[in-house]
Amino acid sequence: MIEITTPDVNWIAILPEVALALGAAGVLLVDVQWKPATRVLGAISAITLLIAISFTFLQWARAGDALEVGELDQLVAFSGMVVMDGFAVFGRLVLLVMAGLGLLAGWRLVESLDRRGAEAIALVLLATTGFSIMVASNNLVMMFLGLEIGSISLYVLAGLTREKTKADEAAMKYFLLGSFASAIFVYGVALLYAGTGELEILAIRQFFTAVIVTRPAVILIGLALIIVGLGFKVSAAPFHSWAPDVYQGAPAGVVGYMAAMAKIAGFLAITRILLRGVPQLDDSWLPLIAGLSALSMLVGSIIALVQSDVRRMLAYSGVAHAGFILTGIVGGATTGMLFYVTVYALQLIGAFAVVAVVSGPSSSGSPIDEYRGLARRSPALGAAFAVLLLGMAGLPLTSGFVAKFGVFSEAWANGYGWLVIVALLASVIAFAFYLRVIVAMYMDETEEGKVVVSLTARWVLTLAVVGTVLAGILPAPLIDLAADAFPL
Amino acid sequence: MLTWLIALPVIAAAIVALVPRRLKELHLPLGVALAVLPLALAGYVFWVFEPVAGYQFVSTAVWYEPWGISWSLGIDGISMPMVLLTAILVPIALAASTSITRRTKEFVVYTLLLEAGMIGVFLALDLFLFFVFFEAILIPMYFIIGIWGSDRRIYAAMKFFIFTAFGSALLLAGIIALGVTYADQFGSASFALSDLMNVQLSTGAERWLFAAFALAFAIKVPLFPVHTWLPDAHTEAPTAGSVLLAAVLLKLGTYGLLRFNLSLFPEASVDAAWIMGVLAVIGIIYGAVVAIVQPDLKRLVAYSSVSHLGFIVLGTFALTSGSLQGAVIQNVNHGLVTGALFLLVGMIYERRHTKQISEFGGLQKVMPVFAGFFLFMIFASIGLPGLNGFVGEFLILIGSYATLPALTIVAAIGVVLAAIYMLWAYERVFTGVADKEENKVLSDLSIREISLLTPLAILILVIGLYPNVLLDKIAPSTEAALDHIEEQTEFVIPEPGRLGDVLVAGGDEE
């Protein structure tokens, strides 16, 4: 083990990222040197993820100890660059688990890429590193670094199958718009720094408790730009227009992973900045977030109604979900948001695993016609997709319902009853498009077209479905965990 | 024990699901046999049920403490008849589904899951749990209509789902609001009905919440003007789907109004009584008038439901002993009678593949047994003394007259209209000469079909002749509901309405 030599270098705080980065480098080096079968690289990445996950358990224990004795400054490491609070550790853990599932779900794609498979695996690990840094950063510049490491890896992943023009287009679009959003985020950080003189989130909070800002215009503009930049990453309306094209064009095997990672990290970052950095300004940002939330839910649900491609539909449903998750932030609490993000990420990866099976792992596009009669052609696959869709729709006995109930209760308790009513109406609209897919699968008698479900896809789907149902019936352990994982 | 009432159908569904698909013939009989188990248990509960107020067989297990949600079940005089009705109708509806030849296994599984959900709704004493069941029911019903329905089944299934989901959304908003208010006032979270009844609400908040709950349940009932999903859903659904939809699912609405609106928002219930009454009466008259002109037998029965359920809502909000007891017992009556009518329509449809009234005529001579059952059910439906429909409607009308006299008089017209559309339909279908060739060769009911209808007919007769078999067990609970309203509000139940015993005796006279 690494010995802790000096008190101000708390290596434990970044151990998972170190493991991930080494793992990514290891995959590339092994590939260059020995050109092993893709399976070997998969094993390396699996071991890397497992090591990283075990480090998060260590961090969780450390964070708990520090909280118990009240030495909170122990949790801040690298001169305030990163924190090791429960929030960060929880976020990391979810990211790592989803990365593992995402890799499994896209395994057929990785195999089909031949020698480029190593790149795909390394990119997945690198993206995870970046987003993992992002959720743990206390410094806004550090957060930006994490965001960029993650995002750039995702841009490349989107264009993995570069022979396909659709995938190329998706990657290009994602890259251009994504970079633009990152730039907006940095500009926001700069303005916030100009207004407060601080880059660290904890210091910004102290700044507001110590100083009464009479002219907060610069700070507010900076904050708004940060929200816009991150709003893009989580595809909240009106910054969502990239999502449908990217979800549709990028190879099916990676879309679930891409979408889940960006959303987990993005929402955790927004929450940390707003609830921990500038809680004193909530008079200003609460209405803004509530507005974004309402807009996302309505735009996402209504536009999803008219989609004829399952991936575009899932993209717009993601916009709506961004709105639902934002209601949790409007609620001013982190528990509901963390629970929601976790179960939604799982559903998303599961759903795209189905898409990858039905339309092929490197496909671009997944018209709803391909799902006709799926319940007859492959009953297990149809049932799994139905459960995941109903989970996303938020039917009781699935995790989606508990998640919605959690964030809506928080928002209602915080005085945003109107937002909850909008959210509930949007969920009713959303039922309609989830049901369209179920209609195609169950109420169409097409029997042609055998579907082959690969072993890895089976694993992912089993876990996603079991997770969705279990968290819907016995949500207590996960909610408790999320409740313990509050940010510093 | 009540947990078993919910668990048994789920276990039954799991067992049926495990039977391999190629043993096609086995699924339906197995489903029927297994559906008898919950019926036996429900019968036992009915047998040992004490005719006192309050919940019995209460079982509570904490689900998630910090949110105050629990798996809390109990049964009282208002829910007990509904549970029994559900348990009786599911095996009958399943046994009547021999015409479902494709994907039988899924059908049986969905029906059994539906039963678990329906029983759960009636037993839940925790609003969160109630909502879980209330919403979970939509899925199996959606599949039943959408997979085994007739031509426009997908449209009907979607309409059914979206309408009710819209209502559920409002209900959920109301439940969240109540839960948050409770947590504010008492410092701990709870969604138990008994706890939420203590929440102090401002008049405005109470009215909004009442409206949210009432709209959710009104869609389910369905009350005018949110009834439009019902004729489509009924017409397109397979026979078993129609039976359960009419007999049980609609009752979730009337049950909800009675259980939750009256007890959680007594003040608003008293204030809004006349509004609900007016809507109910519009439903009674409108449903009846539309039923008269329906060319389709199934649609006719569907619209008759709109009319009959109007009586139940009227009785609920008239807030007298007689009207409430009438409402509860009419829930059962309507379930039995309409369930039987849908079975009958299904049987003739299987023979002729049409439900158009104009296609029939003179069936009395060709199918005397069928005609006999049909006439019996029609008489029960229009409230012929001696049959159960009379007991319910009589209690409702006489009870409601005390508080809502004008509305009750208008509602009474509905009884006359019911006689018109039912008897006229009978006349067109059964009397005269069988002039169509297809009608001359129809076979009469088989032993199996008769054995499905007979239990319903016996129950209709028993309740009609001796309603106290149910009323004795219902009355303490409805009285308790009224006591609660009188305690919480300045509403005083007028003199004739409070004399429950007199009215029960009055019901006996026929």
Interface residues (C-beta under 8 A of the other chain):
Chain A: L390 L395 P396 L397 F401 F405 G406 F408 S409 W412 A413 G417 V420 I421 L424 L425 S427 V428 F431 A432 L435 V439 Y442 M443 P475 A476 I479 D480 A483
Chain B: W63 Y64 E65 P66 W67 F128 F131 V132 F133 E135 A136 L138 I139 Y142 F143 G146 I147 R153 I154 A157 M158 F161 I162 A165 F166 S168 A169 L170 L172 A173 I176 A177 G179 V180 A183 D184
